[in-house]
Amino acid sequence: MSDPTPSSTSTPIYSDRNSGENFADATRMVNAYLARFASRATLRDDGSSGLAPKLDESGYAHVQRGSATIGINVLEEQGVLMVFAPIMPVPVTGREAFYRRLLELSFVTTSDASFAVNSHQDEVVVRCLRRLSALDYEEFEDILATVGEVADRYDDELLREFGT
């Protein structure tokens, strides 16, 4: 007779593997990672004083990297971190070729990120989803870097190629 007990734990793990730091919840974990990221990336508010973004009451924060504004969303109810950057409005014409190009880019070129359509804003975004449980800082930083680099590279290129 097999054991019907699931092999994975149902209690999320909010602990950084490398530092060993434990967090009470995902919001505190991501806020600590944002502060660390701001320090390492030397984020500035007006070019002089340090800026450490914090999640708002809805679980959202953003950082600017190059031409990309990167949104960080803690979707704690779903147990997911969503990092995204708007690219451009969905074009009115030539959508089949446009969507094919996005799918082709999302196959490998975008690394862990992919292109998606935010239907509420009718815009294309680069986004990466990651389970919050057992997220360590290095993964967090890599996700921000990947989304920022892909968005920074393709925002202008896709606008030139497909316009709006």
Kinemage of the C-alpha trace (Angstrom):
@kinemage 1
@onewidth
@group {chain A} dominant
@subgroup {mainchain}
@vectorlist {calphas} color= white
{ca met a 1} P 0.000 0.000 0.000
{ca ser a 2} L 1.443 3.388 -0.977
{ca asp a 3} L 1.622 6.366 1.338
{ca pro a 4} L -0.944 9.012 0.203
{ca thr a 5} L 0.921 11.770 2.063
{ca pro a 6} L 2.339 14.372 -0.331
{ca ser a 7} L 6.134 14.392 -0.428
{ca ser a 8} L 6.399 18.193 -0.416
{ca thr a 9} L 5.689 20.310 2.626
{ca ser a 10} L 2.613 22.493 2.595
{ca thr a 11} L 4.188 25.105 4.870
{ca pro a 12} L 6.176 27.641 2.831
{ca ile a 13} L 9.855 28.064 3.636
{ca tyr a 14} L 10.926 31.693 3.901
{ca ser a 15} L 14.609 31.235 4.526
{ca asp a 16} L 17.676 32.313 2.601
{ca arg a 17} L 19.769 29.242 1.847
{ca asn a 18} L 23.117 31.070 1.783
{ca ser a 19} L 22.743 33.459 4.715
{ca gly a 20} L 20.551 31.177 6.817
{ca glu a 21} L 18.258 34.107 7.636
{ca asn a 22} L 14.640 33.117 8.353
{ca phe a 23} L 11.682 35.368 7.606
{ca ala a 24} L 8.206 35.383 9.139
{ca asp a 25} L 6.520 35.735 5.748
{ca ala a 26} L 7.148 36.305 2.050
{ca thr a 27} L 6.704 40.082 2.303
{ca arg a 28} L 9.476 40.411 4.871
{ca met a 29} L 11.711 38.133 2.825
{ca val a 30} L 11.216 40.094 -0.402
{ca asn a 31} L 11.614 43.438 1.399
{ca ala a 32} L 14.942 42.214 2.802
{ca tyr a 33} L 15.982 41.097 -0.685
{ca leu a 34} L 14.935 44.466 -2.147
{ca ala a 35} L 17.032 46.299 0.437
{ca arg a 36} L 20.012 44.070 -0.326
{ca phe a 37} L 19.502 44.532 -4.070
{ca ala a 38} L 19.269 48.325 -3.695
{ca ser a 39} L 22.514 48.349 -1.749
{ca arg a 40} L 24.366 46.086 -4.200
{ca ala a 41} L 22.990 47.846 -7.298
{ca thr a 42} L 23.486 51.290 -5.696
{ca leu a 43} L 19.957 52.403 -6.502
{ca arg a 44} L 19.558 56.144 -6.055
{ca asp a 45} L 16.447 58.284 -5.785
{ca asp a 46} L 17.811 61.599 -7.089
{ca gly a 47} L 21.340 60.561 -7.880
{ca ser a 48} L 22.668 61.036 -4.357
{ca ser a 49} L 20.839 59.244 -1.549
{ca gly a 50} L 20.297 55.497 -1.462
{ca leu a 51} L 16.912 54.117 -2.371
{ca ala a 52} L 15.599 50.836 -0.991
{ca pro a 53} L 12.163 50.091 -2.469
{ca lys a 54} L 9.633 48.359 -0.220
{ca leu a 55} L 6.528 46.417 -1.075
{ca asp a 56} L 3.345 48.421 -0.627
{ca glu a 57} L 0.239 47.054 1.111
{ca ser a 58} L -0.768 45.210 -2.070
{ca gly a 59} L 2.639 43.475 -2.282
{ca tyr a 60} L 4.042 45.603 -5.119
{ca ala a 61} L 7.277 47.545 -5.582
{ca his a 62} L 9.295 48.629 -8.604
{ca val a 63} L 12.859 49.465 -9.571
{ca gln a 64} L 14.286 51.206 -12.626
{ca arg a 65} L 17.008 49.358 -14.571
{ca gly a 66} L 18.082 51.003 -17.818
{ca ser a 67} L 14.988 51.877 -19.812
{ca ala a 68} L 12.962 49.200 -18.016
{ca thr a 69} L 10.710 49.701 -15.024
{ca ile a 70} L 10.661 46.362 -13.233
{ca gly a 71} L 7.608 45.538 -11.140
{ca ile a 72} L 7.980 43.132 -8.226
{ca asn a 73} L 4.737 41.541 -7.058
{ca val a 74} L 4.409 39.193 -4.102
{ca leu a 75} L 1.286 37.159 -4.741
{ca glu a 76} L 1.318 35.479 -1.352
{ca glu a 77} L -2.112 33.887 -1.699
{ca gln a 78} L -0.876 32.062 -4.815
{ca gly a 79} L 2.572 31.545 -3.280
{ca val a 80} L 4.272 33.247 -6.226
{ca leu a 81} L 6.729 36.050 -6.913
{ca met a 82} L 5.990 37.782 -10.217
{ca val a 83} L 8.631 40.088 -11.652
{ca phe a 84} L 7.645 41.941 -14.816
{ca ala a 85} L 8.521 44.879 -17.033
{ca pro a 86} L 6.163 46.541 -19.527
{ca ile a 87} L 7.527 46.574 -23.084
{ca met a 88} L 4.929 48.156 -25.347
{ca pro a 89} L 1.222 48.292 -26.155
{ca val a 90} L -0.146 45.315 -28.073
{ca pro a 91} L 0.001 46.369 -31.742
{ca val a 92} L -3.270 46.973 -33.552
{ca thr a 93} L -2.136 45.320 -36.802
{ca gly a 94} L 0.200 42.456 -37.647
{ca arg a 95} L -0.619 40.601 -34.463
{ca glu a 96} L -0.024 37.106 -35.823
{ca ala a 97} L 3.577 37.902 -36.802
{ca phe a 98} L 4.034 39.831 -33.554
{ca tyr a 99} L 2.792 36.984 -31.345
{ca arg a 100} L 4.895 34.480 -33.289
{ca arg a 101} L 7.986 36.634 -32.699
{ca leu a 102} L 7.220 36.807 -28.957
{ca leu a 103} L 6.783 33.032 -28.764
{ca glu a 104} L 10.020 32.431 -30.650
{ca leu a 105} L 11.917 34.808 -28.347
{ca ser a 106} L 10.339 33.212 -25.271
{ca phe a 107} L 11.537 29.744 -26.303
{ca val a 108} L 15.182 30.306 -25.269
{ca thr a 109} L 16.288 33.904 -25.884
{ca thr a 110} L 14.604 35.283 -22.766
{ca ser a 111} L 16.237 32.772 -20.384
{ca asp a 112} L 13.953 32.249 -17.340
{ca ala a 113} L 11.672 35.110 -18.388
{ca ser a 114} L 9.040 35.106 -21.103
{ca phe a 115} L 6.836 37.540 -22.933
{ca ala a 116} L 3.199 37.799 -21.891
{ca val a 117} L 0.221 40.051 -22.490
{ca asn a 118} L -1.255 41.985 -19.583
{ca ser a 119} L -4.875 42.045 -20.757
{ca his a 120} L -5.889 44.672 -18.174
{ca gln a 121} L -3.415 47.187 -19.642
{ca asp a 122} L -3.387 45.756 -23.215
{ca glu a 123} L 0.404 45.741 -23.088
{ca val a 124} L 3.215 43.296 -23.634
{ca val a 125} L 5.425 42.548 -20.650
{ca val a 126} L 8.492 40.478 -19.933
{ca arg a 127} L 7.758 38.427 -16.859
{ca cys a 128} L 9.132 35.720 -14.652
{ca leu a 129} L 7.196 33.727 -12.087
{ca arg a 130} L 8.877 31.918 -9.208
{ca arg a 131} L 7.463 30.088 -6.234
{ca leu a 132} L 8.057 32.179 -3.096
{ca ser a 133} L 8.890 29.251 -0.862
{ca ala a 134} L 12.641 28.594 -0.642
{ca leu a 135} L 13.505 31.606 -2.822
{ca asp a 136} L 17.045 32.680 -2.062
{ca tyr a 137} L 18.605 36.078 -2.678
{ca glu a 138} L 20.776 34.964 -5.620
{ca glu a 139} L 17.675 33.691 -7.460
{ca phe a 140} L 15.861 36.942 -6.680
{ca glu a 141} L 18.734 39.040 -8.024
{ca asp a 142} L 19.029 36.828 -11.119
{ca ile a 143} L 15.308 37.183 -11.856
{ca leu a 144} L 15.511 40.992 -11.599
{ca ala a 145} L 18.598 41.047 -13.820
{ca thr a 146} L 17.059 38.755 -16.438
{ca val a 147} L 13.755 40.629 -16.658
{ca gly a 148} L 15.575 43.979 -16.767
{ca glu a 149} L 18.040 42.900 -19.455
{ca val a 150} L 15.385 41.330 -21.694
{ca ala a 151} L 13.059 44.320 -21.316
{ca asp a 152} L 15.869 46.809 -21.908
{ca arg a 153} L 16.953 44.948 -25.036
{ca tyr a 154} L 13.577 44.286 -26.622
{ca asp a 155} L 11.461 47.324 -25.728
{ca asp a 156} L 12.968 49.480 -28.483
{ca glu a 157} L 13.549 46.597 -30.896
{ca leu a 158} L 9.951 45.354 -30.808
{ca leu a 159} L 8.559 48.885 -31.074
{ca arg a 160} L 10.713 49.495 -34.161
{ca glu a 161} L 9.703 46.181 -35.680
{ca phe a 162} L 5.968 46.239 -34.917
{ca gly a 163} L 5.065 49.768 -33.783
{ca thr a 164} L 1.631 50.308 -32.292
